Amino acid sequence: MTDKRPLLRAIFDAAVAAAHPDRILAEHLPPAPRGRIICLAAGKAAGALAYAAERHYLNETRLDPAKLTGLATTRHGYGRPTQRIEIVEAGHPVPDEAGLKAASRTLELAKTATNDDLVLVLLSGGGSANWIAPAEGVSFAQKQAMNKSLLRSGAPIGEMNTVRKHLSRIKGGRLARAAAPAKLLTLAISDVPFDDPATIASGPTVPDTTTLADAREIVARYGIKADDTVIAALSDPANESCKPGDAAFANSEFRIIARPQESLDAAVAVARDAGYEVIALGADLEGEARDVAAAHAQIALKARAEGQKLAILSGGELTVTVRGNGRGGPNQEYVLALASLFADTPDIAVLAGDTDGADGGAGHPTDPAGAILDQRTFAKMRELKLDPKAYLDNNDATAFFTATGDLLNTGPTLTNVNDIRIILVDT
């Protein structure tokens, strides 16, 4: 079997490119208003979105620089050089002090908007952690602890964000309330299954239909330990999110400018051009990473037995219920599960990666995006006598793929449309 790594990477890179702010934002930007443009951005693509917006208005439409201001909060290492829109790099997936201060400043900037101004909100995945504004009475340390517990619980992103929205002064429509009655336009890159606006960055500018009772039920169902102050906050009616019909949304518009499905389509096109029959399993997959891997392995092994040249592609966002004490993320765990299921099977190659360039990790720009699996991996497993199941039991995919040399390291991609998983079966 020829080396499939360049093709795997080309398929992944096509998915990322389809959602890059430099490519997609400009056509959605409105004409300048009579007053100012106040650009407020959050998430892993926030720096690139702010950079692209600034380039459009200052270089292409020749807007008076004095009429453009703003603040973009993004993950550490994901900033871009800007002139008028300040970039703040903050913690993700665990919030930090920089995000705390930036969220407060974001709310204050929104409150300065007048009827002549446009509040331009640019959102992408990661915004929930970047904009950290704890509800009244909840400390920053308590919010951090809850965020860590949610990440380890195995809860899908929508349920995590339900809890986050009810412990926040900016999420769940509250940023729209701060900006009202100025005109508000939100342009978002979706990183969530089914592109739910209320889930992207925890919906700071859209109505929220979830409730405090929903948040309490999620905490109870996953056995998440929370101190008395947090439990009290989730029972306080003052922390209910903004509902449909709220006056905050009277002058507000929300538009998704990039979707996971579009990135998956771009990946499919590259695989087809390379001569593969393609099974696209959808852009909205959820579930435990190792369970999804087992289902995909069955498809691949059947195709190989039947002599098919097949590419199995999927998107979405998988979860990991952490029971061990290792390091990794859902993409690495997916590939690690396949390392056992495909052990020494020839003519199969796998890549799974997060399109934002970080799969789990400790919040550093150098965190791996995912992992690769092929015959080179199996050879290294034999040489080093590695047992993938033992690493899987300890949720220690990063250590396993560090040993085999198969971590996918892309660095910051400056966008985020969820995961891309690729299995190539050759004859």
N, C-alpha and C positions, 0 to 999 in steps of 0.2 A: 504494500500500500504506500503510495506516495505521501509525502508530508502534507497533511491537511491543515496545518496550523495557519498558514497564510490565508487560506480560504475562510477558515473559521473567523479569523480576525477581520477580514474584509466584510463578511456578513454582519458581524457585530458593529463595525465602524459605520456601515451604511445606515443602520438603525439610529446610531447616535447623530450622524450628520443630518438626518431628516428632521431633527428637532432642535438644531442649534439656533440660538437667538440671532446670530448674524444672518442666518438664512431666512428666518420666518417672521421676525418681528415687524420690520418696517412697513409692510403692506397693511398692517392692522392699526398703525398709529394715526390718530385723528389730526385734523388741522389744529394749529395753536389757538387757544382761546384769547379773549380780550385781555385777560389778566395773566396770571402765572400758570405754568405747569409745575405742579408739585408731584414729583415722582417718588413713590414709596414702594420699595421692592424687598422681597424676602424669599429665601430658598437657595438651593444649590446653583440655580441659573441666574440668581438675582444680579450678580456682578456683570455677567455677560448681557443680560437684558438691559440693565442701566446703561452700559457702554453703547449698546446698539441704539437705544432711544436717544442718548445724547448725540451720537454721531448723526442720526437722522435729523434731529431738530437744529443742531448747531452747524453742521457741515452741509447738509442737503437743502434744508428749508431756510437756512440763514436766520434762525430765530435770535433775537437779542439775548445774549447770555444772561442778562439780568432777569429775564423772565423764566428762567429754568432753575429749579432748585430741587433738593430731594435727598433721600437717604436710602441706601440699599444695604441690607444685611444678608450676608451669605456665609457659607461654611469656610472655616480656615483653609486658606490656600486657593480659594475660588474667586478672589477679587480680580478686577480689571482696572487699568488706569483710566480715570475719569477727570473731568475738569470742574463740573458744576454739581454733579450728584455724588455725594460722599459715599464711600464704600466702607462698611464695617465688617470685618471677619469675626465670626462668632462660632460658638460650639454646636456641634452636631455629631452624633445623635443626642448627646447629653448637653443641655443648655449650659451656658456660662455667663459670667458677669457682663461680658461685652454684649451678648444678646439681650440681657436684662435692661441695660442702659439704652440700647438702640431701640427697643420696643417702646420704652417710655418717650424717647425723643420722636419716634414715629407718630405716636398718638398726639403729641403736642403739635407737630407739624401739620397733621390733618386738621386739628382744631383751628389753625390760622387761616384755612381756606375760606374765600369769599365767593359770592355768587358769580364773580367774573373769572374765577380760577377753575382749572381742571385738576382734579386729584387723579393721577395716573398710577394705579396699583399694578405692579408686575409680580406675579406669583409663580412659584414652582415648588416641587416637593422639597422638603427640608425646612419650609417656612414655619412649621409648627414648633420646631426646636429653636430656630433662629429668633423668632419673635416670642420672647418669654416675658409675660406680664402677669404675674400671679394675682389671683382674685384677692380682694381686700381681706386681710387677716391671715393669708397663707404666705409663709416665708419662701424665699428663693430656695433655701435648702430643702424645704418640704416639697416644693414643686419638682426639684431635681430628683429627689428620692422617688417620687411617684412616677416620673418619666422613666427612670431606670427599671422600676418594677414592671411597668407596662411593656417595655422592650423585652424583658425576659419572660413575660407571661405566655407568649404564643398567640396573643390576641391579634386579629387582623387590623390593618391600619385604620379602617373606618371606626372600629370600636375603640381603639386607642384615642383617636381624635375626639370621640364623643366625650370621653373623660376629660381630655385636655381643654375642650371648649368650655366646660363648666367650672374650670379652675382658672379662668383667664379674663383679663380686661381688654384683650384685643381680638381674640378669636370669636367664632360664632356670631359674626355680623357686627361686632362692636367697633371695628375700625370704620365701617360705613356710618355708624352712629356718630363717631367723632368728626367725620368729614362733612356730614350734612349741615346745611342744605346745598353745599357746593356740588357741581357736577362731578360724578365719580365714574371712572371707567377702569375695570379690572381686566387685564389680559393675562391669561394663565396657561402654563404648560402643565398638562395633566400627568400625574404620576400615580393615579389611583385606579383601581378596577372600576369600569363603567363610567369613568370621567365625572364623578359626582362633584359639582362645584363646592358643596358644603364640606367635602372631605379634603380637597386640595388645600394644603397649609392650614387645615382646620377652619376653612371658610370665614376669613375675617371680614369679608365684604358682602356676604350673601346670607339669606335667612337660614335658620337652622331648625329642623323639625324634631331633633332629638331633645331629650329632657334631662333634668337633674335625676329623675327616677331611673332613666336609662343608664346614666353614668354610674349610679349606685349599684344597679344590677350587674353591670360589667365588672366592677370592682369585686363584688361578692362572688360572681361566677368563676372568676379566675383565681380566687383566693388571694388577692393582692392585699398585702398588709399596708395600711395607711394609718397615720396617727389621728388622734381625735379632732385636731384642728381641720384636717383635710376632710374627714367624714362630715364635720359640721358644715364646712363650706359647700359640700355636695347636697346639703339639705336646706341651704339658705335660699329662699326665693329671689333674693337680690342677685344671685349668680346664674339665674336662668338666662339662656342665650336669646338672641333677637329672632323673633318669629316672623313668618310670612305676614305681610300687611303692615309691618312696622314702618313708620314714616321715614326711617333712615334710608330706605331703599327707593324712595320716590324719584330720585334723580340719579339712579345708579344703573349701570349696565355691566354685565359680565360676559366675557367671551373667551372660549378656549382656542388657543392658537396652535397647539401641537398636542397630539394624542398618541398613546402607546400603539394603537392600531396602525397609525400611519407609519410609525417606525418599524413595526413588524412587517408591514407590506413592503417597505424598502429592503428589509432583510430577505424576505421571500424572493424578491426579484433577483437579487444577487445569486441566491442558491439555484434558482431555475436557470439563470444564465450559465451557471457552471455545469448544467446537465443533470441536475437532480430532479426527480419527482419530489414534490413537497407536500407534506402534511402540516398544515398550520393549525395548531390547537387553540389559537385565540390569544388575545392580548390581555385578558382579564382573569387569568388563572390565580386561584388562591389555594391555600392548603399547606399542610406540613411538608417541608422540602423533601424529606426522605420518602414520604408516601407518594408524592408526585413523581419523584425519580423512579420508584418501582413501577408505576403505571407506564411511564415513558419507556422504560427498559423493555417491557413486554412488547411494545409496538416495534422497537428497534430490533429485538431478537427475532421476532416473527418475520420482519422484512429481510433480515440477513438470511434466514433459513429458506426464504422463497427467492433469493437472488435479486432482490430489488436494490436499485441505487436510489436511496431515499434520504431526504433531509427532513427532520422533525423539528419544527420551530414553535416556540411559544413565548408569550410575555406574561405580564401580571406581576404579582408580588407575593412570594411564598413567605412562610413564617417558620421559625424554629422555636420549639419549646425547650428552653435550656435546662438540662438536667446535670450536665457535667460542668467542669471548670475550665474548659479550653477556650480557644478563640476561633472566630469564624463569622460567617454570615450565611443567609439562606442559599445564595448561589454556590458558595464553596461546599456547603453541606449537601446540596443536590448532587454536585459532581462527586463528592466523596461517597455518597450512597451508591452511585453508579460504578465507582471503582470496585466495589464488592460484586455488584450484579453483573458487570461485564468482565470480570477478572480474566485476563489473557484471551479475551475474544478478539480475533483479528478483524481488521477492516471497519472499525468503529472509532469515531473521534468525537469529542464533546467539548463545547465551551458554554459556560454560563456566567453571565456578568451583569452587574448593575450598570445601566446606561449613565449614571452620574459619576462613575469611576470609583465608587466606594461601596464595598459589600461588608456590612458590619464594621469591624475595626474600632479604633480608639479615637476617631475624630481627626486623624492626621491626613494631610494631602497625599502621603505615601501609602495609605491603606490600600490593600488589593481590591480590584473590582470584581473578582471572581476567580475561576480556576479553569484549567484545561486538562483533558484526559485523552490519552491515546497510547499507542504501543510503547512510546518512550516512557510513559508513566508506569506501565506494567513492568517494564524492564527494571526500572529504578526500585519498584516495590520488591521485586525478587532479590535484587542486589542488596538492599538494605533490610530485607526481611520485615517489611512493614505490613501490619495487619489493619486494613482500612476499617474494619468493623470496630476494632478497639478504639480507634480515633473517633469514629462516629458516635460510639457510646459516650465518649467524653466531650462531644461537641467541639472537637479540636481539629477542624478542617485546615485552619491556617498552618498549624504545625506540620500536618501531613504533607500539604502541598509546598511548604517551604523545603521540606526534606527532599521531595521529588523534583523540585524546581519548576513547578507547574502553576504557580500563582499568576493570575492575569493582572498585570500592573499597567494601567492606562494613564494614571495621574488624573487630575481634575478635567472632566469633559465639558464642564460649564453648561450642562443641561441635565434633565432628569425625566425620563419617560418609562420608569420601571425597568424590569429585568428583560433580558433576551437570553433564551436558552436554545442551544443548537446541538442536535445530534446528527452526525453524518454517517450513513451506512453505505459502504461500497461493496461491490461484488468481487 
